[in-house]
Amino acid sequence: MTSPTLSVVIPVLNGARDLGACLESITRQEAPPGGFEIVIADGGSTDSTRALAEAAGARVVDNTFRKAEPGVAVGMQAAHGQLVTVMAADNRMRGRDFVKRMVAAFEDPKVVAAFPRVVSTSEDGLVNRYFNRYSDPFNHFVYGSINTSIDLMLRHGMRTLTPTVANHPLMAIAQGCTVRGGSVYQGSPAEADDVLAVIQLIESGGKIVLVGEAELEHHHASGLGPMYRKYSRRTQEALTSRQGFLRRESSMATARRLKRWLWIPYSATLVPAAVHGAYMAARYRDPVLLYHPVVNSVLFVAVARGALAAKLTRSPATAERPTG
């Protein structure tokens, strides 16, 4: 059987609330010449996730690792497409030409990865708008605005990126990135990491391009409460299993590694973040950045809680405490 031009891979676990709209945004796309398939890497959902996927014509594969990033690897390794686009269940392809525009980027044989522009909708609140434009406040502080905002990259005419490993932009495979099949995530799914995969693409020497006309809606956090819970959990997972930032910091410039620690005093009071937010709002003419000190403070508390939970998890006293 001829391989499809594109595979769309979506890792999901109990994602029925979001998955239907995500799948509808994919199935309405204009198909490329060889067509496309949808591969759902399911982490053991107990809701209607699998039924929704199958009703949309998707192929469902089991993600025994349950988590999203290993799920991307499981889905990619099962994909048949010459190209692979990775999405999350809370993503939506805007319009009917998203796939067409992303596939067109690979007419240049030197292109190894293409990223869409991440956008918000009128239904999104300030938290989601902030994250879609600038990433979370911690990474925004560590990496710098120009390395976390596709909007700013495009404003500076950066259609083709020429990053180094040490100064890589904070871009993740999960947010609508399209790559050539077999170019990343070919090792053990347990070792999968969204940003390390981008670093691997940089090391390959191929072109990484931004497709500003292809827009991906991302409904990351509906408010401060969901954001707090999400990042508290992520911090605990990162510290107990050395995932995320801790895994890629050895590939980062020294200045960025130092900024990780500087973020703590920066966030201890509202003043530095408030001044910084006001400066950035004026510099980039974006009032969303006036919300920076609020989002930063909530994230700081979430990280502190996650770090405490990780410490208690690793504590011998906690491990030996009898139950019942």
C-alpha positions in Angstrom: 0.0 0.0 0.0 1.3 3.5 -0.9 2.3 5.5 2.1 0.3 8.6 2.8 2.0 12.0 2.4 1.3 12.9 6.0 0.6 11.3 9.3 -1.0 13.4 12.1 0.1 12.0 15.5 -1.8 12.9 18.6 -0.9 11.5 22.1 -3.9 11.5 24.4 -5.1 10.2 27.7 -8.8 10.7 28.7 -9.0 13.6 26.2 -12.6 13.3 25.1 -13.4 16.8 26.1 -10.9 18.3 23.6 -10.3 15.5 21.1 -13.5 15.9 19.1 -12.8 19.5 18.0 -9.2 18.6 17.3 -10.1 15.8 15.0 -12.8 17.9 13.3 -10.2 20.5 12.5 -8.0 17.8 10.9 -10.6 16.0 8.9 -11.8 19.2 7.2 -8.4 19.8 5.8 -7.6 19.8 2.0 -5.7 16.5 1.6 -2.2 16.6 0.1 -1.7 14.5 -3.1 -1.0 11.3 -1.2 -3.6 11.9 1.4 -3.1 11.8 5.2 -3.8 9.5 8.2 -4.5 10.2 11.8 -2.7 8.2 14.5 -3.9 8.4 18.1 -1.4 7.2 20.7 -3.8 6.4 23.6 -2.4 6.1 27.1 -5.2 3.9 28.4 -8.2 6.2 28.3 -11.3 5.2 30.3 -13.5 7.9 28.7 -14.8 8.0 25.1 -11.4 9.0 23.6 -11.0 5.8 21.6 -14.5 5.8 20.3 -14.2 9.4 19.1 -10.9 8.6 17.4 -12.2 5.5 15.6 -15.4 7.4 14.6 -13.2 10.0 12.9 -11.3 7.3 11.0 -8.2 7.5 13.1 -5.9 4.5 13.8 -5.4 4.0 17.5 -2.2 2.6 19.0 -1.5 1.8 22.6 0.8 4.1 24.5 1.8 1.9 27.5 4.0 4.8 28.8 0.8 6.8 29.3 2.6 10.2 29.2 2.4 12.6 26.3 6.0 12.8 25.1 6.5 9.0 25.0 3.2 8.9 23.3 4.5 11.1 20.5 7.3 8.6 20.0 4.9 5.6 20.0 2.7 7.4 17.4 5.6 8.4 15.2 7.0 4.9 15.2 3.6 3.6 14.1 3.1 6.3 11.5 3.2 5.5 7.8 3.5 9.0 6.4 6.4 10.5 4.6 5.9 13.5 6.8 4.6 13.6 10.4 2.7 16.4 12.1 2.4 16.2 15.9 -0.5 17.8 17.7 -2.0 17.8 21.2 -5.7 17.2 21.8 -6.1 20.9 22.8 -4.8 22.0 19.4 -6.9 23.0 16.4 -5.8 23.5 12.8 -7.3 26.8 11.7 -9.0 26.9 8.3 -8.8 24.2 5.6 -5.3 24.9 4.3 -3.2 24.2 7.3 -2.0 20.8 6.1 -1.4 22.1 2.6 0.8 24.9 3.8 2.8 22.7 6.1 3.4 20.1 3.5 4.5 22.7 0.9 7.4 23.7 3.1 9.0 20.4 2.4 9.3 21.0 -1.3 12.7 22.2 -0.3 14.6 18.9 0.3 16.8 20.6 2.9 13.9 21.3 5.2 13.8 18.9 8.2 11.1 20.6 10.3 8.4 23.2 9.9 6.6 25.0 12.7 3.2 26.8 12.3 2.2 30.0 14.0 0.5 29.4 17.3 -2.5 31.6 17.8 -5.4 32.3 20.3 -9.1 32.7 19.7 -11.6 35.2 21.0 -12.7 32.6 23.6 -9.2 32.5 25.1 -8.4 34.4 28.3 -5.3 36.4 29.2 -3.4 33.3 30.5 -3.8 31.4 27.3 -2.9 34.4 25.2 0.2 35.0 27.2 1.3 31.3 26.9 0.6 31.2 23.1 2.7 34.3 22.5 5.6 33.9 24.9 5.6 30.4 26.5 5.5 30.2 30.3 7.2 32.9 32.4 10.0 30.7 33.6 11.2 29.7 30.1 10.4 33.2 28.9 12.9 34.5 31.5 15.5 31.9 30.8 15.4 31.8 27.0 14.5 35.4 26.2 11.5 36.7 24.2 12.9 36.3 20.8 13.5 32.6 21.5 10.1 31.8 22.8 7.8 33.8 20.6 7.1 32.7 17.0 5.2 36.0 16.5 8.4 37.9 17.3 10.5 35.7 15.1 8.2 36.3 12.2 8.2 40.0 12.9 12.0 40.0 12.6 11.7 38.2 9.3 13.0 34.9 10.6 11.3 32.5 8.2 14.3 30.1 8.2 16.0 29.6 11.6 19.8 29.2 12.0 20.0 28.3 15.7 22.9 26.6 17.5 22.4 23.9 20.1 23.6 26.0 23.0 21.2 28.9 22.0 18.3 26.9 20.6 14.9 28.5 20.6 12.3 27.0 22.9 10.2 25.2 20.3 8.5 21.9 20.9 7.6 19.1 18.5 4.1 18.8 20.1 2.6 22.1 18.9 1.9 21.4 15.2 5.5 20.8 14.2 5.9 18.8 11.0 9.0 16.6 10.4 10.2 14.1 7.9 9.2 10.5 9.0 12.0 8.8 10.8 14.0 11.9 11.6 13.3 12.0 15.3 11.9 9.8 18.1 13.4 6.6 16.8 14.8 5.5 20.2 13.0 4.2 23.2 9.8 6.1 23.8 10.7 6.3 27.5 13.5 8.7 26.6 11.3 11.0 24.4 11.5 14.8 25.0 9.8 17.5 23.0 12.6 20.0 23.0 15.5 17.5 22.8 14.0 16.4 19.6 14.3 19.9 18.2 17.9 20.0 19.4 18.5 16.8 17.5 17.0 18.4 14.3 19.4 21.4 14.8 22.3 19.0 15.1 21.3 17.4 11.8 22.1 20.6 10.0 18.9 20.7 8.0 16.7 23.7 7.6 14.0 24.6 10.2 11.4 26.9 8.9 8.4 28.9 10.2 5.2 28.8 8.2 3.4 31.9 9.5 0.4 31.4 7.3 -0.4 28.0 8.9 -2.1 28.8 12.1 -2.6 26.4 15.0 -5.0 27.2 17.8 -3.7 26.1 21.2 -6.0 26.0 24.3 -3.3 25.4 26.8 -4.7 26.8 30.1 -8.2 28.2 30.6 -7.2 30.3 33.6 -4.8 30.7 36.5 -6.2 27.7 38.5 -5.7 25.1 35.7 -2.3 26.6 35.0 -1.3 26.3 38.6 -2.3 22.7 38.8 -0.7 21.8 35.5 2.7 23.3 36.4 2.8 22.0 39.9 2.4 18.5 38.5 4.9 19.1 35.8 7.5 20.4 38.3 7.1 17.3 40.5 7.4 15.0 37.5 10.5 16.9 36.2 12.3 16.7 39.6 11.5 13.1 40.3 12.3 11.7 36.9 14.7 14.3 35.5 12.5 15.2 32.6 12.0 18.5 30.8 14.4 21.3 31.5 16.7 19.1 33.6 17.3 16.8 30.7 18.2 19.5 28.2 20.1 21.9 30.4 23.4 20.3 29.5 22.8 21.4 26.0 22.1 25.0 27.0 24.4 28.0 27.1 25.9 28.8 30.5 24.0 32.1 30.7 20.7 30.2 30.4 21.7 27.7 33.1 22.5 30.6 35.5 19.2 32.3 34.7 17.4 29.2 36.0 18.6 30.2 39.5 18.1 33.9 39.0 14.4 33.3 38.3 13.9 32.5 42.0 14.9 35.9 43.4 13.3 37.6 40.4 10.0 35.9 41.3 10.2 36.2 45.1 8.4 39.6 45.0 6.1 41.1 42.4 8.4 44.2 41.8 11.0 42.8 39.3 8.4 40.9 37.3 6.1 43.9 37.2 8.8 46.3 36.0 9.9 43.7 33.4 6.4 43.1 32.2 5.8 46.9 31.8 9.0 47.2 29.9 8.2 44.3 27.6 4.6 45.5 27.0 6.0 48.9 25.9 8.9 47.4 23.8 6.7 44.9 21.9 3.5 47.0 22.0 1.6 44.1 23.5 -0.7 44.8 26.5 -0.9 41.0 27.2 2.6 41.4 28.8 1.2 43.6 31.5 -0.2 40.3 32.9 3.3 38.9 33.2 3.8 39.6 37.0 0.5 37.8 37.8 1.2 34.8 35.7 4.8 34.7 36.9 3.8 34.7 40.6 1.3 31.9 40.2 3.8 29.9 38.3 6.4 30.5 41.1 4.0 29.2 43.7 3.2 26.2 41.5 6.9 25.4 41.0 7.5 25.7 44.8 4.6 23.3 45.5 5.8 20.9 42.9 9.4 21.0 44.2 8.1 20.3 47.8 6.0 17.4 46.6 9.0 16.0 44.7 11.1 16.3 47.9 8.5 14.5 50.0 8.2 11.8 47.3 12.0 11.1 47.4 12.2 11.4 51.2 13.2 8.1 52.9 10.9 9.0 55.8 8.0 9.3 53.5 8.8 6.1 51.7 9.0 4.2 55.0 5.9 5.7 56.5 3.4 2.9 57.1 0.0 3.1 55.4 -3.4 2.5 56.8 
